Amino acid sequence: MRYILFLGILGLFFTSCEEQKPPGVDFGDTRAVDSSYIASVESKQDKVILIEELTGVQCANCPQAAATIKTMSDANPGRILAVGIHPPLGGGFTEPIPTKSIYDFRVPIADEIINFLGGYRGFPSGALNRETQSGGAIFITSPATWTALVNPILLQTTPINLHLESSYTADNNTGELRVRVAMTEDVSDDLFLTAYVIENDIEDYQDNAGNKELYMHQHVFRAAITLVSGTSLNFTDKNAGKVIQKRINFNANISGDNAWNLDNCKVVAFVHKSGSDQSILQAAEVKLK
């Protein structure tokens, strides 16, 4: 009987030592890439929408699209995020303006992102929370229609809350994104996390309705710090109250003609589905440092 009692107590000890973090755990208490724990179900966050915008410095109509995004963002504070993607395969639209451009905003992985989302539709165009529109397209041209398409998405609820923290260590040029995904409902879909680095307030030339003039570029896509397809959140169950934590380490581009101004950089992260429905459940952004 004593032997059986000892085994029972030992079993309880090992059960209590499983990788389940207590409620209120601080981001800094573990270096684990993936971990999870059970907590009280959080109050739901408002839905935040991500617009992945295809743009280019030689696209004369692209400033109009940027203005549309700003108008929507101003009308819905904190609920509209944007990433301005300048793909190398954008032809003449994304090439630097000869004798004028200071920077080259093209990033090779941008083409991979666009192909992952179904391919080009023209400039400017936008993926609005990766919702599939009529005709099966994700990228939608005609910025004049974006507001009408975004408004119904703002009314949706989300079954997850998304919390971000970011830090940067200059000694080894390493950034670290700490992500907490809290389930507010049971989720059966496979979920993935994708994260980008963007930079704001970059002054450079832009074709603006035919006039090549100095322009303040915002939310310029600089890098993907996860796989384009995202990193899986499916290593555990996703029931209400489950909290999933991930850490993502990355290096900043701090040298060369296209070095980032880290003081103007943010990390945008979002949780999305995969396959035929790639819609985004929630998005968030945080200063890189």
N, C-alpha and C positions, 0 to 999 in steps of 0.2 A: 504493500500500500504506500509506504514511504517513497519507493522508487517511482511508482505511477504518479504520485503527487508531485515529485521533483520534475518529471518529464512535462507535466501539465504547466507548471510554473515556468519552466524553460521555454515551452512553446509560446506562452503569453509574452515572454520577454522579447523573443525574436519577432513576433507579430508587431509589437509596439515599435520596433526599430526599422520598419519598412520606410521607404522614401515617400512619406506623406507629411508635408509641411504643416505646421499648426497655423490657424488663422492669424493674420496680421504679421506673417513672416516678412522680414526686411529683405530687399533685393540683395543686400550685401552679405548674406549669411552663408552662401554656398557658391561654389564655382561650377556646379553642374550645368551642363548645356540644357538638359531637359529635367524638369521635376514637376510634381503636382501635389496638391493637397486638397482637403475638403474644408470649406468655410461656409459661413452663413451666406445665403443667396443675396447678392447685391441688388440695389435698386437699379433699374435699367437706365443706361445712358441714352441720350438722344442719338438718333441715327446720324452719322457723319458720312458724307459722300466724297468719293475721290474721283476727280476728272483727270484722266491720262490724255493729255493734249498733244496731238501731232502738230509741230510748228517748225518754223525755219526762218532764218534771218533774211532770206530773199523771197519770202512769202508775203506779198503785199497785203493780203487780207488777214494775216495772222494777228496783227495788233487788235483787230476788231474782235477776234475770238477771245483774246486776253482781256479785253474790256468787258466782254459778256461775263466771263468768269468772275472778274472783280465786282461787277454789279450784283451777281448772285451771292457772292461771298459777303459783301457789305449788307445785303438784305437778310442774310442768315448767319450771323456771327459765329465763328467756330465750327460751322457745320458743312462748309465746302472747302475741300483741299484740292490742290492741283499740282500736277507734275508736267512740266513742259519738255517734251521729248523731241530731240533733234536727230533723226536717224540718218546715218551715212547714205543709205539707199534712197534718200528723199530727192535725189536728183539735184537740179539747180536750186530747189527751194531751201536746202539746208547748207549749201556750200557757203563759206565765208564770202563776204562782199569784197571783190578785188580792190586793193589799194586802200580799203577803209577798215575792214574788220580787224579788231585787236585779238579776238579769241576765236577758237573753233569749238563750238558747242556739241559737235557730233561725237557720239560715244558708240563704239561698235556693238555693244550688247543691246542698244536700242532697237536694232533691226530684229534681234531675237525676240524681244518683247512684243513687237508689232506682229511678227509671224505667229507667235503663241496666241495672240488675240484675234487671229483670223486674217491678217494681212491689211495692206494699205487701202484706204478709201479716198485719199486726196488730202490736200492741205487748204485750210486747217480742218481738222476733224478731232473728235473727242470720244473716248470711251467713258461713258457716264456710269460710274460704279460697276462697270463691266456688265451692265444689263443688256441682254440681247433685245434688239429693237425689231420692228417689222422688217421682213426680208432676211432675218437671221444675222444681221450685221451687229457687231459690237461698236465699231468706230462709226460715228455719225458726223456727216458734214453739215453745213449750214448752221453756224452758231446761233442764228436767230431762233432756231427751234429748241435749243438746249434748255432754256428756262422751263418751257412747258413739259419737257421730259423729266427734268430734275424734280420739279415740285411734288409729283406723286411719290417719288422715292423718299423725300423728306418726311412723308407721313408714315412710312413703314416703321415698324419696331425691329429691334435686333435682339437675338437670343444670347448675345455675348457682350461683355464690357471689355474694353481694350485700354490698358495702362502702359505707358512707356516711360523709361528713364534712359538717359544717355550721358556718357562721360568720355573724356579724351585725355590720354597721357602723352604729353609732348616728348618725353624721353625716348619712347620707342614708337612714336607716331601711331598709336593704337587707339581706336575708338571702340567703345563697348555699348551696345544697345541691350537694355534689359526690358523684357516684354512680359506682361502678365495678362493672360486671357481668362476672364472669369465668366463661367456659364451662368446665365440667368434663367435658362430653360434647358430641358433635355435636348440635345442635338444629335441626330443620327447621321447627318451628312459627313463625308470626309472633309476636313478643313485643313487649309494651308495658310502659312504666314509668309508674306513677301514684304521686303523692306528696301527702300530707295534712299539715296542721299540727294538732296536738292540744294541749290544755292540761290539766294535772293540778291537784289540790288546790284546787278552787274551792268555797268554802263558800257554799251557798245552800239555799233551801228545796226540798223534794222530798216528793211524796206517797209515803209508805212504809207500805204495807198500810193505807191510809186515814188515816194520821196525817201531817199536813203539818208537817214538822219540819226543822230545820237538818240538812244532810247534806253530806258531802264528795264532790263530783262528780269523777270521774276520767276520763281519756282523752276529754275533750269535743272533738268535731270543731269546728275553727275555720275552716279554709279548705282548698280544694284548690289546689295550686300547679302542677298540670299540668291538661291537659284531663281531663274526667271519663273519657273513653275511653282516656286515657293518651297518652304520647308514644312514638313508634315507635323500636324498637331494630333495625329491619330495614335500616339503611343499609349494612350490611356482612354478610359471611358470619358464621355462628355456630357455627364448628367448635371442638372442644376446644382450649383454649389461647388462643382469641381473647378479648381483654379490651375491653369497650366502656365508654367514659367519657362522662358527660353532666354538664353544669352547669345548674342551674336557679336563676334569680334571682327573688326575690319581695319584696314589701313587707309588713311587719307592721302589724297594727291597734293603734296605740299611743295612740289618743285616743277619747273618747266613753265611754258607759256600759258598752260591751262590749269595752273595750280589753284586749289580752292581757297577762298577766303573763309576760314573755318568759323569766324565770328558771324558770318552770314549764312551758314549752312544749317539745315535741319534734316532730321531723319523722318521719313514718312513710312509708316508700317500699316498693313491692312490684312485682315483675315478674310479669306475667300473660299469658295467652292472650286471644284475642278471638273473637267470633262465638258459635257455639252452645256452645263450651267456653271459659268465662272463668276457669278455675281459676288459682290463684296458684301460681307455682313457688317463690318465695322472698320473704320479707318481712324488714324490718329497721327499726330506729328509732335516732335519734340526738338528743341535746339540740340545740335550735335555736341556742343560743349557748354 
